[in-house]
Amino acid sequence: YYASLDPAVGCMPRIVIAVALCYVLSPIDLIPDFIPVVGLLDDLLLVPALIWLALRLVPSEVMAAARHRAHTEPLQLSKHV
């Protein structure tokens, strides 16, 4: 999350993450899940590959700063009662 806020990241990692999220949330699969093994295998391979690609596209110094910020200032969600 913190890395996505940095302007040095660029648009390509954001696009790759958006594609991964759309693929996970979409009811349309490349290979339908009702086909045994292969239907789930595309989900198990494609989504981690897209996440790995997005992490590789983020500059290492930006990722290090984002990890440090996440460790020192954890994200806190608001509590609605």
C-alpha positions as CSV (number, residue, x, y, z in Angstrom):
1,Y,0.0,0.0,0.0
2,Y,2.7,2.5,1.0
3,A,4.7,1.8,-2.1
4,S,1.6,2.6,-4.3
5,L,1.5,6.1,-2.8
6,D,5.0,6.9,-4.0
7,P,5.1,8.9,-7.3
8,A,8.3,7.1,-8.3
9,V,6.5,3.9,-8.8
10,G,4.9,4.8,-12.1
11,C,1.7,3.4,-13.6
12,M,2.8,-0.1,-14.8
13,P,2.9,-1.8,-11.3
14,R,-0.5,-0.3,-10.5
15,I,-1.9,-1.6,-13.8
16,V,-0.5,-5.1,-13.2
17,I,-2.1,-5.2,-9.7
18,A,-5.4,-3.9,-11.1
19,V,-5.4,-6.7,-13.7
20,A,-4.6,-9.3,-11.0
21,L,-7.5,-8.0,-8.8
22,C,-9.9,-7.9,-11.8
23,Y,-9.0,-11.4,-12.7
24,V,-9.5,-12.7,-9.1
25,L,-12.8,-10.9,-8.7
26,S,-14.1,-11.6,-12.2
27,P,-16.5,-14.5,-12.8
28,I,-14.7,-15.1,-16.1
29,D,-11.7,-17.4,-16.1
30,L,-9.2,-18.3,-18.8
31,I,-9.9,-21.9,-18.1
32,P,-13.2,-22.7,-16.3
33,D,-12.9,-24.0,-12.8
34,F,-15.2,-27.0,-13.4
35,I,-12.4,-28.6,-15.5
36,P,-10.6,-30.8,-12.9
37,V,-7.1,-29.6,-11.8
38,V,-6.4,-27.3,-14.8
39,G,-9.3,-25.0,-14.0
40,L,-7.8,-24.1,-10.6
41,L,-4.2,-24.3,-11.8
42,D,-4.5,-21.2,-13.9
43,D,-5.7,-19.2,-10.8
44,L,-2.8,-20.7,-8.7
45,L,-0.2,-19.7,-11.3
46,L,-1.5,-16.5,-12.9
47,V,-2.3,-14.4,-9.8
48,P,1.0,-15.0,-8.0
49,A,2.9,-14.4,-11.2
50,L,1.1,-11.0,-11.6
51,I,1.9,-10.1,-8.0
52,W,5.5,-11.1,-8.5
53,L,5.7,-9.0,-11.7
54,A,4.2,-5.9,-9.9
55,L,6.7,-6.2,-7.1
56,R,9.6,-6.5,-9.6
57,L,8.4,-3.3,-11.3
58,V,8.6,-1.3,-8.1
59,P,12.0,0.3,-7.6
60,S,13.9,-1.4,-4.8
61,E,14.6,1.8,-2.8
62,V,10.9,2.6,-2.9
63,M,10.0,-0.9,-1.7
64,A,12.5,-0.6,1.1
65,A,11.1,2.7,2.2
66,A,7.6,1.4,2.0
67,R,8.5,-1.7,4.1
68,H,10.2,0.6,6.7
69,R,7.2,2.9,6.8
70,A,4.8,-0.1,7.2
71,H,6.9,-1.4,10.0
72,T,7.1,1.9,11.9
73,E,3.6,3.3,11.1
74,P,1.2,0.4,10.7
75,L,-2.0,1.2,8.8
76,Q,-4.9,1.6,11.1
77,L,-8.4,1.2,10.0
78,S,-11.1,3.5,11.5
79,K,-13.6,1.8,13.8
80,H,-17.2,2.5,13.0
81,V,-19.6,1.6,15.8
